[in-house]
Each structure stands twice: as structure tokens, then as C-alpha cells.
Amino acid sequence: MNDTTGTGPRRVQLAPARVDEIRGLVQQLAGRPDPAEAPRLLADARTALADLLTDRDDLVRANAAAGEDLARWTGAIN
């Protein structure tokens, strides 16, 4: 999401390639990974979760801002 109001930091949604990487990670975790790969997979999973939570938080903020803008536009709030 990009913040076009100028009131906050500009943030870009996760790139489609990153989303594909995360989906691939989910598939790896659903299988029977090599135990030697566990530390790397755990680190990758942690990074993926952090990315997804950051993206979710940005979307929630953008949705709230859009709701406020719509309420102002319709006259529901000043």
C-alpha cells in the first residue's frame, strides 16, 4: 500500500515475487524437510511472518484511513 496522504511513511505492498517465495516456503514446511535444513527454514519462516505482519498492519492502517476519508466525503464526520 502506498500512503498518498503524505502523513506517514510510504510503504509498498509485498512484491508478487516475495509472496511466491513465502508460498514456496509454506510448501517446504508442509513436506518432510531435511533436519539439517531446519535452522534455515526456521529463519526464513520468521522473516516471512515479519514481512506478512508488517504488510497486514499497513493494510489495516490504509483501510482505516480510507474509511475516515469516505466518512468525511459523505459528511458522516467532519
Order of alpha helices (4+ residues) and beta strands (2+ residues): alpha-alpha
